[in-house]
């Protein structure tokens, strides 16, 4: 770490210049740090380095690690243990270096080989979706970063988040996977849900399904974040059994690929509406029967040939 007349700056190296790595490195560069090397094997990674980090040296992982005093590891979760082990065993990670990974699932345990080499280790996961383009940079403002670090690294971890324009959220080592599951359930599954809703609207004849949904979804998301279950509206909360039945029939006829998720989420909504006291148990039981009947109708008869599935 180098000292300046104000605050210390890092020589930053990034391994895995994918959608996350290139953007975070560019944001740290904009905050005054010097990005000295980046590594990425794919053509897409090389393009991101050129676009987001112009002039930055492209190098092999060991060369990136040796060139920097803050190493960002932004590789996929399943690759991270092998990358840390390889870099540590090769001597590319050294005493006093800062090694930071951006995995949501992993905490400090995966960085044990680096810690054994004398490095300071930090888990720093941005709770944000990335495109890997410059449009991501302003989105980091106010972004929450899930942090896990030892007492000696907490100040640096918080300083890095501040440099990125984000807000720290401390996550216990044993809760990292649960933290990540909450984010994945909310964001990744939301994409699936919205895409399926657009497919249903398209089947109904909408020429702009995204435009149809956008104001409704924006309001629903804001209300849900502000009020939780109290934001629920629609036929299930009202106990409109026949409306739910009609939904299921038309979805099966026109957009059957979305039926399973509709049923699963309808069941969850029934449970939450009953717990919230807004749906009478007798109405909930009737809606559950309709949902069960829909699932039973999809099940192949005993001894029959299952429906072919698309590859």
N, C-alpha and C positions, 0 to 999 in steps of 0.2 A: 504494500500500500504506500502510495506516495503522498507527501504532505504538500499543501499549498498554503497560501497566505490566509485562506479562510477555512474550508473544511477539507479533510483528506479525500482524495479521489483514488479510484481503482483502475488498474489495467484489467479490462474485462475480456474473458474468452468465453465463447458459447459453443457448446457441442450439441448438435441437433437443431440446426437452424430451420426449424419448421415454422408453423404458424405462430407458436408462442415465442420461441427463442429469438427469432429475428426481431420481433416487435419489442420484447423486453430489452434486448441489447440496444436497439435504437433509442428507446426511452432513456436508458441509463446514459447513453452517449449525449443525448440532449440535456441531461442533468449535469453534464460536466465530466463524466467518466470517459476513459479512452478505451474503445473497443479495438483490441490488438489482433485478434484472430477469431475465425469462425469455422466450424466444421459441419458439413452436411453432405451426404453422398448422392442424394437424388438431384435431378435437374431442377425440380421445384425449389429445393433448398438453395441451390446455387443461384437461382433467379432471385430469391428473397434476399440473399446476402448482397447481391448487386444492387437491388432496389432499395433496401432498407439500410444497408451498411456500406455504401459506396466507398471504395478504396480499402476496405478491410481485407486482410490476407486470408485466403482460404487455405486451410491446412488439415492434416490428419489429426485425429483426436489427441494423441499423445503430444503432438507439437502445439496444439491449442492450449492444453493444460500446462505445459512448461512455459508458455509465453505470458501467462497472466497471473495476477494475484487474487482475482475473483473469478472463479470458474462457474458458469451457469450450465447445468445439465438439464436440457429440455428434451430428452429422448422419451419415447413411449414407456409407460409404466413397466411393461414386461421386459424391456431391454435394460432398464436402469441398473439392476443388480450386477449384470455382467459388465456394463460399462464402468461402474465404480470399481469393481474388482480388477478389471484389466488395467485401468489407469493407475490404481494404487500399486499393483504388483509390478508394473513397469517402472515405477519411480517417478512417473509424470506428476503425481500429486505429492506435495511436499509439506514440510512442517511450516506452520504459520499461514498457509494459504487458506482462503475462504472457498468452500465448495458448497454451492447452493443448488438444490434441485427444485423443480416446479411441479412435481407430481402431487396430485391431490390425495391419492391413496396412501402413498408412502410417507413415513416420518423420518426419524433420524436413524432407525435401525438399518436401513438400506445403505446408509453412508458410513457404517462402522469401519470398513477397510480404509476409508479416507481419514477418519478420526484416528485410527491406529497409526497412520502415517504422520500424525501431528497436525492435520488440517482442522480448521474451525468449520463445523458443519451446520447447515440451516436447511429446513424445508420451507419453501415459500411458494404457495399455490395461488394463482390469481383466479378468483371466482368470476370468470368472464369467458365468453366465447370469442374466438379469434378467427379472422379471415386470413391473417398473414400478410396484410397490406397496410399502407400508411393510414387507412381509415381507422385502424385499431388504436392508434396512438392517443387521440383525445378521449377514447373510451376508458382509458386507464384512470382518468381523473375520478376519484371517489370509489374506484374499484376496491373491494375487500380482498385482502390476501390472507389466506390461511397459513399462519406461521407456527412452526415448532422449532425450538432452539434451546440450547443450554443457557444457564445464567450468563456465561461469558460472551455469548453471541447475541443476546437479546437486543442490545442497543444497536448493533450493526444491522440486524434484521429489520428493526423498526426504521432505521435510517434509510435502508434500501427501499422499503415500501414508500417512505415519504418522497424519496427521489423519483419514484415512479408515479407519484401523484395519488397513491392509494391510501387505504386505511387498514391497519393491522387487526387481525382476529387471531388470538392465540388458541391453538388447538392442542389438546393433550396427545401425547404419542399414541396412546391406546385408542384414541377416538378419531384418528385420521381417516380410516376407511369409512366410518359412519358419516363423518363430515362430507366426504366425497360422494357417498351414496345420496345424501340429501340434495346436493347440487345436481348430480346426474339425473335423479328422479324429477327434479323441477325443470331443468333446462333441456336435457336430451329427450326426455319423454314428451316434453311440451312440443318439440319439433315434430315428433311422430303424430301427436294428437292433432296439431294444426294442419299438418299435411293431409291427414285422413279427413278432417273436416272440409278441406278444400276439395278433396276428391268427391265427397258426398254432394257438395254444392254444385260441382261441375256436372255430376250425373243429373242433378235437378235442373240444369240448364243455365246456371250462372255463367256469364261471359267474363266476369272479373271476380272470382271467388276470394282472392286476396283482399281486394278493395271492399268486398262485402263484409269480410270478417274483421278487417283492421280496427274500425272504431269500436266494435263490440268487444273484441279481445283486449284492446287497450284499456277499456273501462273495467272489464272483468278482472284483468290482472291487477290493476290499481286497487280495486275494491277488495280482492282476495288478500293482497299484501297488507292492506290497512285493517280489514275486518275479519279475516279468516272465514270460518264456516258461515258467519252471518251474511256473507256476500252471496251465498247460494240463491239462485233463482231457477225458474224453469219447471217442467212438468213433474219431476220427481219430488221436489220440495212441496209442490202443490198437491201431490197425491193423484195426479192425473193418469190413472192406470191405462186407460184406453189410448191416450196419446203415446205413451211409451210403447204399447203394443203396436200401434200404427208405425212408429219409428222403426221398430225391429222388422216389420214386414217389408217396408219400402227399402230399408238398407239391404236386407237379404236379396231383394229383387234387383237392386240397381248398383250397389256398392258393397258386395259381400265381403271384400277383403278388409273392410273396416268393422265388421260386426263384432268380432271377438273383443276388440278394445272398447267398443261402445258398451257391451255387456259388462265387462270387468269394471269399467269406471262407473257405470250406472249402479252396480252393486255397492261399490265403495261410497258413492254418493248417498244411497239409501241408508247405509249404516251411519254415516255422519249426520244426516238429516234427522234420524231417529234420536241419536245421542244428543243433538242440539235441541230436541224438543219441538221441532217444526214439522215433523211428519208423524202422524199417528201410527202406532204399531200395526193396526189392522190394515191400513193402507200400504204400509211397508211390506207386509206379508203378501198382499195381492201383487205388488210390483215384482217382488222376488219370484213369485210363481210364474209371472209372464216371462221374466228373464230366464228362468230355468227351462220353461217350455221352448224358448227359442234355442237354447243350447242343445236340448234333447232332440229338437228337429234337425239339427246339423249333424248329430252323431250318426255314423253308418249303422245300419241294422245288423244284428248278429249274423255272421256268415257272409255278409255282402262284401263286395270289393270296395276299398276306400276310394274316395275321390282322388283323381290325380292332382298333384300339385305342380305349380310352375317351377322350373329350375331357378 
